Amino acid sequence: MAQPFTKSAAARDLTLMHVANMSEDECHQYFCKVRWRSIEQQVCPSCGSINRHYYRKARRQWRCKDCDAYFSVTSGTPLHGHKMTYKKMLLGLMQYVQAANGIATDRLSHEMDVQVKTAHVFGGKIREALMTAQDLTPLSGLVQIDGAHFGGMPRFGRRRRKSDRLIEIAGRVKEKFEKKKGDTKEAPPRSRTNRTNWERCRKNRRIVIVLRQVSLNSGEGGERTITAICKSENMIDVTALANRYIAPGSHIMTDENPAYTKLDDQVDPATTSKKWKHDTVNHSIEFSSPEGINDNQCESYFSRMRRWVKGVSHRATPKYMADRATEFAWREDNRRVAFGQKLELLLTVIFNQGPSVWWRGYWQGHHREDEILFKG
């Protein structure tokens, strides 16, 4: 059996140990190299001047030679106005990159030696940058589509499901004969099968629909991923997603869900012929047809996200589910990238975005108003 990439030496081009042994100045220089590709010249975020600006060593800031504005390597980015050291931020980013199934906020705060509030906002800013920078150009070639529900799990009952039946029956009989007129009835114990419990949980249930462009080379798997959050896996949303994010002439593979039946009826206005080739696999019979029809790359994505829910966060709330879905799309697409290259990719994404909109001033009450839902 071939060795997984994450277990190979090639994946360890930069490790947590390397970052831990770096000094604060070395971490600062790493940030400069990633943002400006140089430690000799800087780009002023105020006027765009490229020069060797005046350096203030004590504050690790520069003064622009043209407009006299002061700036640092994180000015005008989601990390603008940070109070953490560069080494702490680099350690946090390295932890984020190495966590295949995501990292809990508590764990991140322990590793970075910061408050949970700081770690929560730090992770949120990373996900916001990934969402803003996501490549949403239409997928082409072989594209697999599937949906899975997250969140809205029913809560367990207050009593054990497999309790001693004899004691339970005896208690009910005793309660029946000792009950007096006018006694108020005790609320029944919560049950997973109780309709009220299910209705309450369905409010938080969301469908993550994933579209994955699959490499035509054997063994390479998914190349690029686009995700969307819907309230149900329905025909209207699925058709709208396909029209927006899948190029004409592509080959689409889905399961037998009725939501995908309209994909066969879509017509390309340029050629007046069928827009896509659409094949389905019946999951009630097989995972993959003899002809190779499957949506296994979508299942790979869902497997990673479910491991995050079950083993890391233990919950999935609707408000920030779109952020999480984008995060795991990025993790899936870069699963065979070495840690050092992945860290540089992530920092490049962060430095190419402006100051955070959703997380700046989060603990002062400046929150995103609502969840991000796709509506076809």
Secondary structure, DSSP 8 states (H G I E B T S, - for coil): ----GGGSGGGGSS-HHHHHTS-HHHHHHHHHHHHHS-SS-EE-TTT--EE--EEETTTTEEE-TTT--EE-TTTTSTTTT--S-HHHHHHHHHHHHH-TT---HHHHHHHHTS-HHHHHHHHHHHHHHHHHT---S-B-SEEEEEEEEES------SS-TT--HHHHHHHHHHHHHH--TT---------TT-HHHHHHHHTT-EEEEEEEEE-SSTT--EEEEEEEEESS--HHHHHHHHHHHB-TT-EEEEES-GGGGGGGG-EETTTTEESSEEEEE-TTT-SS-TT----HHHHHHHHHHHHHIIIIIS---STTHHHHHHHHHHHHHTTTS-HHHHHHHHHHHHHTS-S-SSSTTGGGT----S------
